[in-house]
Amino acid sequence: MPFYHKLGQIPPKRHTIFRKPNGDLYYEQLFGTVGFDGMSTNMYHEHRPTQVKEIRRQYSVAPKIAKGNNIQSYRLRGFQVTPENDYLESRKAVLTNSDCTIILAAPKESTRDYFYKNTDADEMIFIHRGTGKLRTMLGNLDFKYGDYLIVPRGMIYKIDFDTDDNRLFIVESRRPIYTPKRYRNWFGQLLEHSPFCERDIRRPEELETNNEKGDFVIKVKKKDEIFEMVYATHPFDVVGYDGFNYPYALSIHDFEPITGRIHQPPPVHQTFETDAFVVCSFVPRLYDYHPQAIPAPYNHSNIDSDEVLYYVDGDFMSRNDIEAGHISLHPAGIPHGPHPGAVERSIGKTETQELAVMVDTFKPLMLTEEAMKIADEKYYQSWLEH
């Protein structure tokens, strides 16, 4: 949950006269969530944001399900996803349920001839490789390796990449994405024991204001279909806004780990939450300092959730044969834990340099056809002792 932010020009009061230098009115738009009960932003446009000239084609981007009911543990080799030029075409859904979709993408080119809007879901875009600029109707954010970009649903955006070597781990959430409530007080401020604070959250500070007319294509995602809509004015024509609903960035490198004398449970790594799944950040940290501590995680049962771990960098102490870009899926219904030898290797170790993103979903995930292309079918046997 971000905090109040103001950028550009706005009038002293909401829903009051706000004129351009030539005397014409700016056009106000409320950008709100959860009806009128969630976070919202009031923005002011050069032109009416409602001028649709044409709706061209409509086509499906729904994930194609390969395994709808799964209890097998999998490893997916994420870097085997083939890079593609177009940003949207590069997005390959690998895991999905009715609450979220987990996507891998390796786009080579910036979005140039269209804008994008996801009306189905908030997007969490984790930057594994690449640098560039996220450009939105509410301002721009520079990004680099390790950044989480939180893009609220309905946000019109483009992405500019500096090079063609980009790797993204994306979670589409059909529920709003917030910071963990246990780290916030009743006013929404992040508390002293939170592993990050408002200083770490980067808000848009650069606002593009285009006063152009023409044909502007926005590819709008709705119910897993793309609609190509042509608007009469440039979607980045906002002169100012204020509120709580805007894109922001948080670097995984600014997440301060919580450690203890004995092994800490995964919730201490929590970074974002919805009412359907949580996101955790595993970062370099000191290991447990009890003299008899076992740093490796204990075996635990996945009773209520599927666990997805996306490996970013470093030494993954609890797993064998894991590389950057790999994804492990440990489904609900069965226990999982360290691979053979991992517990013994961990004893006496004082720190870890691992970097990973975890997504725990409360509903089972289905594997897609794209997932099976990069799947290790024998991973579930990796706990056997030889």
N, C-alpha and C positions, 0 to 999 in steps of 0.2 A: 504494500500500500504506500504509494508515494505521498508527498506532502504538498502543500499549496505552492503553486508556481504561477508566475505572471511574466509574460513576454510580449513585447511590442506595445501597441497603442490600444487602450480600452477606455470606455466612458466611466465616469464616477459611479454610476448605478447600473445594475442589470436592467435589461428590457426598457431602456430609455433611448431618446434620440441621440444618435452618434453620426455626425456628418463628415463627409470628405471635404477637403479644401475647396472644392467647387460647389459645395452645398448639397450634393446628393447624399443619400443615406448609405452607410455601410450596412451589410446584411448579417444579422446576428444568427448564430446557430448554437443550440444546446447539444453537446456531445456527451450523452449520459448513459449510464449502465443500470441494470437491474430495475427497469422502469425509471421512476424518478427517485429511487431509494438508494442507488449506489453512487460511486464516484462520478463526477461530471466536470466538464469544462465548457465555458462559454467562449466562443470564438467569433470574430468579426471578419467578413469577407468583402472583397472588392465587388464581387458579383454574386447573384443568387447561386447557392450550391446545388440547385435542383434542376438545372437546365440540361436534360437528356435529349440529344438530337437523334440518336439511333441506338438500337440494340442489335448487334450483329449476331455472331454465332454463340451457341450454348453447347457445352460439351462436358462430359464426366471426367473427374479426376479422382473418383472414389477408389480407395485401396481395394485390390483384388485379393480376397482371402484365400490362403492356402491351407491353413489349419485353424478352424474355428473353435475347437475345444482342445486345449493343449495342456499336458502335464509334464512334458519333456523339457529339461534344461537345455538351453542352446547357447552357443557362442556365434555371434555374427561378426564377420570380418569387414568392418565398416569402410576401410580404405580401399576395398575392392569395388566399391560403387564407382562406376565410370564417370569421369567429369563430362559435363555437357555445357554448351555455350549459354543457353537460356536459363535464367534463374528459376522460373517456375517449372520448366521441364526437367531441371536437375534434381528437383525435390522428389525423393523416393520414400514413400511410406513403408516402414518395415514392421511396425507393431501398432495395433489400434484396438480401441473399444469405443463404447458410446460416449465416453467422457473425454478422451484424448487420442491423439495420433502422434506417434514418434517417427520422425523423418530424418533421413540423411541426405545431404546435398553437397555437390561439388561443382558449383557454378564457375564458369570460366570468364563470363562477360558481365558487365554491369547492365542493369535494366535501362534501356534507352527509349524505345518506341512505345512504351506503355507504363502505366502506374498499376499498383496492385492494392486490393482491399480484401481482407478476409472477414466476412460478416459472420462466419460460423464460430470463430475461436480467437481468443487471445493467442499470441505467439511468443514463445521463449526461444530466441535464436542464440545458441552458444557458438562462439567463434573459436574453432579449433585451429584453423589455419587461415591466414589472410588479414589484411587491413583494408580500411576504406571508410565510407561515410554512409550511414543510414539517413536518407532524406525523407521527411514526412511533412504533412500539411501543418503540423505543429512545431516544426523546427528540425534541425539536423543534429546527429550525434556521430562523432568519430568513433571507430571501433578498431580493436586489435585483438590479438591472441588472448584468450581467457575471458573475454567479455560476455556477459549475459545481456542481450537486448530484449527488453520487455515491450511488446507492441500490442496495445489494446485492440480488441476487435473493432472493426469499422474504421481503423486508421488507414488512410491512403499513404502509400510509401513507395519509394524506389530504393535500390541499393547500388552504390558505386563501389567497385572493387579496384584496388590499386594494381593487382597482378591477376594472372589467371590461375594461381594456385590457392584455392579456397576450399575449406572443409567446414561444414556447418552441421551441428546437431540441433534439431528443431523439435520442440514440443508444441503442438496445437492443443489448446485447452478450451473445451466448451463451457468451462466455468471460469469466472474471473480469477486471475493470478494475483495473490497478495503476498506480502511479507508475513512470516509466522506470527500468529496472534499472541503466542506466549512471550514474544520478544517486544510486544507493544503495550503501552499503558492504555487506559480508556480514552485518551485523547488521540491515540494513533502514533505517539512518539515512540521511537525505538528506545528500549530501556538500556541501563548500564551493562547488563549481562548479555546483551545481544552481540553476536559475533560480527556484526557490521552496524553502521549507523548512517544517519542522513548525509554525513560528509562524504561517504563512499558512493552515494547514488548520484550519477551524473544526469542532469536534466538538459533538455535542448536549450542552447543559448544563442543559436544562429537561426534566424527565421527567414525563409525565402518567401518573398511576396511578389508574385507574378501577376500583372494586370493584362492578361492576354486573352483574346478570343480566337477560336479556331476549332479544330477537331482533336480532342484529347481522349485517348483510349484508356479506360480504367478496366482492368480485368478483375471482376468481382467474384469472389468465391461464396457460394451459398448452397448449403446442403450437398456438399461434395461435387458441385458443378461450377464451372467457370462461365460467367456471362461477360461478353465483351461489350461494354457500354461506352458510347461516344458522348462526351460532354462538350458543351459549347464554350466553356471557359477553363482556364488552367486551374487544376485542383489545389495548387499551392498559391492561393491568393489571399491568405489570412494576414491581416495587418496587426493582429494582436489577440491575446486570449488570457484567461486566468482560470484556475481550478485545480483539480486533483487527477484528472484523467488525461494522461499524456505518455508518450514513450520515454523510457529511461534506460540507463545502462548501469550495470554493476559488474565489476571485475571479480572473477574467482580469486585473483591474487590479493584482493582486499578483504577476503573472508578470514577472520581471525579464529583459529580453531580452539575449541574448548577441550582441555585435557584433564586427566585425573590420575590417581594412584593406581586404579585398576581400569580395565577396558570400558570405555564409554559407549553407550548405545547409539545407534545411528541417528536418533532425533537431535543429538547435539550438533549434527552437521547440517541441519535443515536450513534452507535458504529461502525457498518459496513454498506456498501452499495453496491448494484449492480445497473444496469439500469433497474432491474425488481422487486426488493424488497429492504427493509431496515431492519436492525436489531438494536434494542434499548435495553439498559440496565437500569432497574429500581433498584436503590440501596438505602440503608439507607441515609436519607437526612433530613435537616430542612424543615419544611413546609413554605408556603408563610407567610410573616410577615407584610402585610398591616393589619391595625386594624380591617377591615371589610372583610378580605379575607375568602373565602371558599376553604379549601385545597382539597376537593374532586374534581375530574375532572368533567367538565361540560358535559352535553349531547352533542354528536356530530354525524353528519351524516357520515356514511361510503359510500361516493359517488364514490370514485375512487379506493378503495382498500379493501381487506379482512384483518382483524386484528386478529392475533394469539398471545395470551399471555400465556407463559409458567411460571407457578408459582413455584418458587424455595424455598423460605423460608420467614419467618416473618409474619407480620399482613397485610393482603390484605384489606386495608381500604375501597375500593370502591366496593367490592364484598361481598356477603353473602355466607356462606357455601363453602368456597374455601380452599383447602388444598395443601400442597406441592406436586408437580407432576401433578396437574391438568392443563389442557389446555383449555382456552376459545377461541372459534371461533366466531367472529362477522363479518358476511359477508357483502360485498358491497351491497348497495341498500337500507339499512334501518339504522335508527339512533340507537345508544346505549349509555348507560351512567351508572351512579352509580345505584346500587340496592336501593329499598326503604329503607329509614332510614340512608343510608350511608352519604348523604350530612349533615344531622343533626348531626350525630356522629362525623363528621370531624371538625366541627366549634370549635375553641379554641384549637385544637390539635397543638402541636409545632413541631413534628417530626414523621417520619415513619421509621420502620425497615424492610420494605418489600424488597424482592429481586426477580426479575422476568426478563425474556427475552421476548422481543416482536419481532415478524416478521410481517411486513406489506407488502403484495404482491399487485402488480398492476393488476394482472390477477386473476380471481376467482379461489378459491381452490376447488378441488373435495375431498370428503370423501371416504376413502377406506373401505373395509370389516374389516380390522384390527381396524379402528377407530370406527366402529359401535359396535364392541365387548365391548368397554369401554366407550360408549357414554351415556350421560344423555339426554334422549329424551325430558324431560320436562324443561330443562334449559331455553328455550326461553320464558317460562311463568314466570320466576323469577322476572320480573319487575312489575307484577300485584300487585296492592295494595289490601290488605285483610282487 
